């Protein structure tokens, strides 16, 4: 997976994820929207075979950056996947 930064500001980040589809990106966006400091989290796949473009915008006066919000969301997704794997092993 390759990440390409398209737009970067203090409270906004737009990036593309090469080779990813709806499954992963939708999970990431849904997890980001659970963060109370995230104002907007959305993605667009313009054409069937184009890479998704993700936009993350933080609320005014948010204490974290979009990068930190994304890292926290990815850690939460990883934990949920690990929990599921643990359940399946038992």
N, C-alpha and C positions, 0 to 999 in steps of 0.2 A: 504494500500500500504506500503510495506517495501522496504527500500533502503539499499543495501549492497555495501559498498565501496570495490572495487576489486584492485584498484591501485590509489595512491594519490601522486602527486608531485606538485611542485610549480605552474607549468603551464599546468598540465595534470590531468584529473580525469576520471577514468573508474568505472562505477557502474552498478548494476543491479536493476531492479524494479520488485519486485515479483508480479505476477498476472496481469501485464499490457500487452497490446498488441500493435499492430501497431498504432491504432488511437491516443492514448495519446502520445506515444513516438515520432511518426512522427511529431506531432504538436510541441512538445518541441524542437526537432532537427531543424525544419524549423525556429522557432523563434530564436534559438541560432545563426543560420547562418545569421540572420539580424544584429547581433552585429558585428561592424567592428573590434573588438579586438579578436574575435573568429576565429581561424585558421581552426580547424576541429571540426565538430559536426556530429556524425554518430551513428547508432545503428545496432545491429545484433540480430536477433532471430534465433539461430542455428537450432532448431527443432521446430516443430509445437506447442508443449506444453511447451517449455522452456521460461524462463524469458528473456526479452530483456536486452542486455548489451549496455550501452551508453558510448561513448568516447567523451570527450570535451578537446580540446587542444587550448591553447591561442597562439596568435601571439607573436613573440619575442618583448620584451619591452612593452607588454601589461600592463596597469596600474591596471587591476582587476584580481582577481583569477577566476578559473573556477566556484567555488562555488557562487561568486557574479554574474557572468554571468548567471548561472542557475537561481538564485533568481530573477534577472531582467527579464529573459525570462518568468518565471512563473507569475510574476506580470503583464506582458504585456498580457499573455494569459488570466489571470483572468479578466483584464479590458475589453478585447474584448468580453469575455463571458457575463460580466455584461452589456455591451453596447447592446448586442444582446437581452438579457433578457428584458432590458428596452424598446427596440423597440417592442418586442412582447407584452408587457403589455399595450402599448398605442394603 
